[in-house]
């Protein structure tokens, strides 16, 4: 399960290192590179809640293997892409495979271990996944220097083969026998259409203008599909996203902060590594390794942050973490020609790591504990989906806003100017997140009346959507009582 989840997570990290090489080899502008990233995130974010439900219904091992096969085939298609259109389409197919794999892998672990061992098992899964995320950019940079950007996709094939063999040989099948009715296909289709049309409208707006037929068509489709999604989730018998989940004010506040933080992080990370290569002249290996301190510090200090949040409440640590991330983004504006690693890059990476370690565990706990116990799994899935959608939209919006379009990314001075603007925008966003957290995030304490009102909503059949048990593990390490949706379902 670690290997399978790592394949899906590593690919999104490694592609950022390869963007300049892909642009040069396929002769595309920055808009094409945007779609290379956003097409993957689009299908992954849109389908991850539905995929968690399907794994419970159809069998977790079956869905995991289907996602793994789908992802591997798409990786091969990415590697042999003759042009940017083919690559974007293959990346979208990859996102579908990733959406099937990720929640199924966590559900398999939840079903395979005794309740007393689950937290330790999920902690192991999360720890090794974090290590793989730290190693991935370095490996991607080495493959770029040793051969071609196409190798970063082909490396998935042998890893997937080992994962499939181990799954078939050692992993038992498991499923939830309680779901009735059909899956929420109308909601899933409307959600994908809404996100795709919104993303397309944002990307084409700067070049085409408000009066462009392309922008108008995308905007109309975005409004219509968003309304359809809201109706489907409100009136459907088995919605993948019951709208009553947003009733607690604390849950709305935590997810608002999540949207701002992860949107700024996604937009910043999208251009940071290419900026080190194009503006500062770093090699792909060095540029890919630049953010390793972020992962290392986050892994080392997240437990300590959780324990502190248990004593002080989430607000102080979330506010402090947002301000540290704001300072780090401001420092990134100093990246220029021949920027020193130890004087510029390492300090901002260290600040980002400290900021994320400070804010992520208490922010996650604030979102999780503000929902009723039986909605804990859904609350976790929503929080994860919000973070992915935020990254998708910010990656689409920031480059055109700052003039990073067309072939501007191959000109160091133009790239530096746009990257500086993006850095300051992200710094302002982190500061705004700190203000929102200070004003609206408190110690989660849902009232009995609120729990009664929410309990009138039918229980969604999402035993273990993405990251649910990872967040449970973080909460347990921090001493926080974060409900376990899978365990609650077993007991009921």
C-alpha positions in Angstrom: 0.0 0.0 0.0 2.9 2.3 0.7 4.3 1.6 -2.8 1.0 2.2 -4.5 0.2 5.4 -2.7 3.8 6.7 -3.2 3.5 6.1 -7.0 0.5 8.4 -7.2 1.9 11.0 -4.9 5.5 11.1 -6.3 4.3 11.7 -9.9 2.8 15.0 -9.1 6.0 16.1 -7.4 8.4 14.9 -10.0 6.5 16.5 -12.9 7.2 20.0 -11.4 11.0 19.3 -11.8 10.4 18.2 -15.4 8.3 21.1 -16.6 11.1 23.1 -18.2 12.4 20.0 -20.1 8.9 19.1 -21.2 8.3 22.6 -22.5 11.6 22.6 -24.5 11.1 19.1 -25.9 7.5 19.5 -27.0 7.8 23.2 -27.9 4.9 24.5 -25.8 4.2 27.6 -23.9 3.5 27.9 -20.2 -0.3 27.4 -20.7 0.4 23.9 -22.0 2.6 23.2 -18.9 -0.2 24.4 -16.7 -2.6 21.8 -18.2 0.0 19.1 -17.7 -0.3 19.7 -14.0 -3.9 20.7 -13.7 -5.4 17.9 -15.8 -4.0 15.4 -13.3 -5.2 17.3 -10.2 -8.6 17.9 -11.8 -9.6 14.3 -12.2 -7.9 13.3 -8.9 -9.7 16.0 -6.9 -13.1 15.5 -8.6 -13.3 11.7 -8.2 -11.6 11.0 -4.9 -14.8 11.1 -2.8 -16.6 8.9 -5.3 -13.7 6.5 -5.5 -13.7 6.0 -1.7 -17.3 5.0 -1.9 -16.7 2.7 -4.8 -13.9 0.9 -3.0 -16.3 0.1 -0.1 -19.0 -1.1 -2.5 -17.0 -3.1 -5.1 -14.1 -4.4 -3.0 -11.1 -2.4 -1.9 -8.4 -4.7 -3.4 -10.3 -4.8 -6.7 -10.6 -1.1 -6.9 -6.9 -0.6 -5.8 -5.7 -3.0 -8.5 -7.9 -1.3 -11.1 -6.5 2.1 -10.1 -3.0 0.8 -10.2 -3.4 -0.7 -13.7 -5.1 2.4 -14.9 -2.4 4.6 -13.5 0.4 2.5 -15.0 -1.1 2.4 -18.5 -1.5 6.2 -18.3 2.1 6.5 -17.3 3.2 4.7 -20.4 1.0 6.9 -22.5 2.6 9.9 -20.9 6.1 8.6 -21.6 5.3 8.1 -25.4 3.4 11.3 -25.8 4.2 12.9 -29.2 2.7 16.3 -28.3 1.3 18.3 -25.4 -2.4 17.4 -26.2 -1.6 13.7 -25.8 0.4 14.3 -22.6 -2.4 16.4 -21.0 -5.0 13.7 -21.8 -2.8 11.0 -20.4 -2.2 12.9 -17.2 -6.0 13.3 -16.8 -6.3 9.5 -17.1 -3.5 9.2 -14.5 -5.6 11.3 -12.1 -8.5 8.8 -12.4 -6.1 6.0 -11.4 -4.7 8.0 -8.5 -8.2 8.7 -7.3 -9.0 5.0 -7.3 -5.8 3.9 -5.6 -5.4 6.4 -2.7 -8.6 5.9 -0.7 -8.6 2.1 -1.4 -5.1 1.7 0.0 -6.0 3.4 3.3 -9.3 1.4 3.5 -7.3 -1.9 2.9 -5.0 -1.0 5.9 -8.0 -0.1 8.0 -9.7 -3.5 7.2 -6.5 -5.6 7.5 -5.4 -4.5 11.0 -6.9 -5.0 14.4 -8.3 -1.8 15.9 -5.5 -1.6 18.4 -2.8 -1.8 15.6 -4.4 0.6 13.1 -2.9 3.8 14.3 0.6 2.4 14.3 0.0 0.9 10.8 -1.3 4.1 9.4 1.6 6.0 11.0 4.0 3.7 9.3 2.2 4.3 6.0 2.2 8.1 6.4 5.9 8.1 7.5 7.2 6.1 4.6 5.0 8.0 2.1 6.5 11.2 3.4 10.0 9.8 2.9 9.2 8.9 -0.7 7.8 12.4 -1.3 11.1 13.8 -0.1 13.2 11.5 -2.3 11.1 11.9 -5.4 12.3 15.3 -6.7 15.9 14.2 -6.3 15.3 11.0 -8.3 13.3 13.0 -10.9 16.2 15.5 -11.3 18.7 12.6 -11.7 16.5 10.9 -14.4 16.3 14.2 -16.3 20.1 14.7 -16.2 20.7 11.0 -17.1 18.2 10.7 -19.9 14.9 12.3 -20.7 11.8 13.6 -19.0 10.0 10.5 -20.3 11.9 8.3 -17.8 10.0 9.9 -14.9 6.8 8.2 -16.2 8.4 4.9 -17.2 9.9 4.4 -13.7 6.3 3.8 -12.5 6.0 0.6 -14.5 8.4 -1.7 -12.5 7.2 -0.2 -9.2 3.6 -0.9 -10.2 4.4 -4.5 -11.2 5.9 -5.2 -7.7 2.9 -3.5 -6.1 0.4 -5.6 -8.1 2.3 -8.8 -7.3 2.4 -8.2 -3.6 -1.3 -7.1 -3.6 -2.5 -10.2 -5.4 -0.4 -12.5 -3.2 -0.9 -11.0 0.2 -3.8 -8.6 0.4 -7.3 -10.1 1.2 -10.4 -8.7 -0.3 -12.7 -6.6 1.9 -15.8 -4.5 1.3 -18.6 -2.8 3.2 -21.8 -4.9 3.0 -24.1 -2.1 4.3 -24.4 0.3 1.3 -27.6 0.3 -0.7 -28.7 2.2 -3.7 -26.4 3.4 -6.5 -23.2 5.5 -6.4 -23.5 9.2 -6.9 -22.6 9.3 -10.6 -24.6 12.5 -11.4 -22.8 14.4 -8.7 -19.4 13.1 -9.8 -20.0 14.0 -13.4 -21.3 17.5 -12.5 -18.3 18.0 -10.2 -15.8 17.1 -12.9 -17.5 19.3 -15.4 -17.7 22.3 -13.0 -14.0 22.1 -12.0 -12.9 21.6 -15.6 -14.9 24.5 -17.0 -13.8 26.9 -14.1 -10.2 26.0 -14.6 -10.4 26.5 -18.4 -12.1 29.8 -18.0 -9.4 31.0 -15.6 -6.6 30.0 -17.9 -8.0 31.4 -21.1 -9.3 34.7 -19.7 -6.0 36.8 -19.7 -5.3 36.0 -23.4 -8.8 35.8 -24.8 -10.7 38.4 -22.8 -14.1 38.5 -21.2 -15.9 38.8 -24.6 -14.2 35.7 -26.1 -16.6 33.0 -27.1 -14.3 30.4 -25.5 -14.4 32.2 -22.1 -18.2 32.8 -22.3 -18.9 29.2 -23.1 -16.7 28.0 -20.3 -18.2 30.4 -17.8 -21.8 29.4 -18.7 -20.9 25.7 -18.4 -19.2 26.4 -15.1 -22.3 28.0 -13.7 -24.7 25.4 -15.0 -22.6 22.4 -13.9 -22.0 24.0 -10.4 -25.8 24.4 -10.0 -26.4 20.9 -11.1 -23.8 19.6 -8.6 -25.5 21.5 -5.8 -28.9 20.1 -6.7 -27.6 16.6 -7.1 -26.0 16.7 -3.6 -29.0 18.3 -2.0 -31.7 16.0 -3.5 -29.8 12.8 -4.2 -30.6 9.7 -2.1 -26.9 8.8 -1.6 -24.9 12.0 -2.2 -21.1 11.8 -2.1 -21.1 15.3 -0.4 -24.1 15.9 1.8 -24.3 19.7 2.2 -25.2 19.5 5.9 -21.5 18.6 6.5 -20.9 22.4 6.2 -23.4 23.3 9.0 -20.8 23.7 11.8 -19.2 27.2 11.7 -15.9 25.7 12.8 -15.9 23.3 9.9 -16.5 26.1 7.4 -13.8 28.2 9.0 -11.2 25.4 9.0 -11.9 24.6 5.4 -11.7 28.3 4.4 -8.3 28.5 5.9 -7.4 25.2 4.2 -8.5 26.6 0.8 -6.3 29.7 1.2 -3.3 27.9 2.5 -3.2 25.0 0.1 -4.1 27.2 -2.8 -1.1 29.5 -2.1 1.1 26.4 -1.5 0.1 24.8 -4.7 0.6 28.0 -6.8 3.9 28.7 -5.2 5.3 25.1 -5.5 4.2 25.0 -9.2 6.6 27.8 -10.1 9.3 27.5 -7.4 11.3 24.6 -8.7 11.2 25.8 -12.4 12.3 29.2 -11.1 15.4 27.7 -9.5 16.3 26.0 -12.8 15.4 28.9 -15.2 16.2 32.0 -13.1 18.9 30.8 -10.6 20.5 28.3 -13.0 20.3 25.3 -10.7 20.6 21.8 -12.1 17.4 19.6 -12.1 18.9 17.5 -9.3 19.7 20.5 -7.0 16.4 22.2 -7.8 14.4 19.1 -7.1 16.2 18.6 -3.8 15.5 22.2 -2.7 12.3 21.5 -0.8 13.5 18.4 1.0 13.9 20.4 4.2 10.2 21.2 4.1 9.3 17.5 4.1 11.9 16.6 6.8 10.9 19.3 9.2 7.2 18.6 8.7 7.7 14.9 9.5 9.9 15.6 12.5 7.8 18.3 14.2 4.2 17.5 13.3 3.7 15.3 16.4 5.1 18.0 18.7 2.8 20.6 17.1 -0.2 18.3 17.7 0.7 17.9 21.4 1.0 21.7 21.8 -2.3 22.3 20.1 -4.0 19.9 22.5 -3.0 22.2 25.4 -3.4 25.6 23.7 -6.1 25.0 21.2 -5.6 25.2 17.4 -5.7 29.0 16.9 -2.2 30.1 18.1 -0.3 27.4 16.2 -2.4 27.9 13.0 -1.8 31.6 13.1 1.9 31.3 13.8 2.3 28.7 11.0 0.5 30.9 8.5 2.8 33.9 9.4 5.9 31.7 9.0 4.7 30.6 5.6 4.0 34.2 4.7 7.6 35.2 5.7 9.0 32.2 3.7 7.0 33.3 0.5 8.3 36.8 1.0 11.9 35.6 1.1 11.3 33.6 -2.1 10.9 36.9 -3.9 14.7 37.3 -3.5 15.4 34.3 -5.8 17.4 35.7 -8.7 20.3 35.0 -10.9 22.8 32.8 -9.0 20.8 32.8 -5.8 22.7 31.0 -3.1 21.2 27.9 -1.7 22.3 28.4 2.0 21.6 32.1 2.0 18.2 32.2 0.1 16.7 28.8 -0.6 17.5 26.9 2.6 16.1 29.6 5.0 12.8 29.8 3.1 12.5 26.0 2.9 13.2 25.8 6.6 10.6 28.5 7.4 8.0 26.7 5.2 8.7 23.4 7.0 8.3 25.0 10.4 5.1 26.8 9.3 3.5 23.7 7.9 4.5 21.6 10.9 2.9 24.2 13.1 -0.4 24.6 11.3 -1.3 21.4 9.5 -2.0 19.0 12.5 -4.2 21.6 14.5 -6.0 22.8 11.4 -6.8 19.2 10.4 -8.0 18.4 13.9 -10.1 21.5 13.9 -11.9 20.4 10.7 -12.3 16.8 11.9 -13.5 17.4 15.4 -16.1 20.0 14.4 -18.2 17.3 12.6 -20.2 14.6 14.3 -18.4 11.3 15.0 -20.3 9.4 12.2 -19.3 12.1 9.7 -15.6 12.0 10.6 -14.6 10.1 7.4 -16.6 12.4 5.2 -15.2 15.5 7.0 -11.7 14.2 6.3 -12.5 13.5 2.6 -14.0 17.0 2.2 -10.9 18.6 3.8 -8.6 16.7 1.5 -10.7 17.5 -1.5 -10.8 21.2 -0.6 -7.0 21.3 -0.5 -6.6 19.7 -3.9 -9.2 21.9 -5.6 -7.5 25.0 -4.1 -4.2 24.0 -5.6 -5.9 23.3 -9.0 -7.5 26.7 -9.1 -4.5 28.7 -7.9 -2.2 27.0 -10.4 -4.6 28.0 -13.1 -5.0 31.6 -11.9 -1.6 32.8 -10.7 0.6 32.5 -13.9 -1.8 34.4 -16.2 -2.4 37.1 -13.5 1.3 37.7 -13.3 2.1 37.5 -17.0 3.6 34.1 -17.0 2.1 32.9 -20.2 3.2 31.8 -23.7 6.9 31.4 -23.9 7.7 33.8 -21.0 9.0 30.9 -18.9 12.1 30.5 -21.1 13.2 34.1 -20.5 14.9 34.3 -17.1 14.1 38.0 -16.5 10.5 37.7 -17.4 10.1 34.5 -15.3 11.9 36.2 -12.4 9.5 39.2 -12.5 6.4 36.9 -12.6 7.8 34.6 -9.9 8.4 37.6 -7.6 4.8 38.7 -8.0 3.5 35.2 -7.3 5.7 35.0 -4.2 4.2 38.3 -2.8 0.7 37.2 -3.7 1.2 33.9 -1.8 2.7 35.8 1.1 -0.4 38.0 1.3 -2.6 34.9 1.1 -0.9 33.3 4.0 -1.2 36.5 6.0 -4.9 36.6 5.2 -5.3 33.0 6.3 -3.7 34.0 9.6 -6.3 36.7 10.1 -9.2 34.3 9.3 -7.8 31.7 11.7 -7.4 34.3 14.4 -11.0 35.5 13.9 -12.9 32.3 13.4 -11.0 29.2 14.6 -11.7 28.2 18.2 -11.6 25.0 20.2 -14.0 22.7 18.4 -17.0 22.0 20.5 -20.1 21.0 18.5 -23.3 21.6 20.5 -25.8 18.7 21.2 -28.4 20.6 19.2 -26.1 20.8 16.2 -25.3 17.1 16.5 -29.0 16.3 16.6 -29.7 18.4 13.5 -26.8 16.8 11.6 -27.9 13.3 12.7 -31.1 13.7 10.7 -29.1 13.5 7.5 -28.7 9.9 6.1 -25.3 8.5 6.9 -23.2 8.6 3.7 -21.5 5.3 2.8 -17.9 6.6 2.8 -16.2 4.4 5.3 -12.7 5.5 4.5 -12.2 8.3 2.0 -8.7 9.7 1.4 -6.5 10.6 4.3 -9.1 9.8 7.0 -6.9 7.4 8.9 -3.8 9.5 8.3 -5.5 12.3 10.1 -6.6 9.9 12.8 -3.0 8.9 13.3 -1.9 12.5 13.6 -4.6 13.1 16.1 -3.7 10.1 18.2 0.0 11.1 18.2 -1.0 14.6 19.4 -3.2 13.2 22.1 -6.3 14.5 20.4 -9.5 12.5 20.2 -10.1 12.4 16.5 -13.0 10.0 15.6 -12.2 7.0 13.4 -14.9 6.6 10.8 -13.9 3.1 9.9 -13.9 1.9 13.5 -17.3 3.6 14.2 -18.8 1.8 11.2 -17.4 -1.6 12.4 -18.9 -1.0 15.9 -22.3 0.0 14.5 
